[in-house]
């Protein structure tokens, strides 16, 4: 009798942990959506503006975005299995696209608003795809 009560208690605790994990697992998608939204502002700023003032404004805005997202991420209780690899692939892909679009934009397109808009969408795309695919993963 005591063993079955102990088993029920442990199963109940496992169900509570699973419910907490499922309930708190949407934070990474919100993180990626916020980062993608930031790209829609920061990338055109990088491509279109020139000079010291633009570099300072971009640096401050980027630092604020990254700091805010980092603080948000550190306060989350649930991290899915394989999170490090998945995050590394998403951020690595974003970094390559960001570097290529900004380099190409500055070197070849100058201050083209059309290129700046396309570059912003291209930089936000890996983050948006990651955010869309995140809810499909299991805990």
HELIX and SHEET records of a PDB file:
HELIX    1   1 UNK A    2  UNK A   23  1                                  22    
HELIX    2   2 UNK A   27  UNK A   48  1                                  22    
HELIX    3   3 UNK A   52  UNK A   74  1                                  23    
HELIX    4   4 UNK A   83  UNK A  104  1                                  22    
HELIX    5   5 UNK A  105  UNK A  109  3                                   5    
HELIX    6   6 UNK A  113  UNK A  134  1                                  22    
END                                                                             
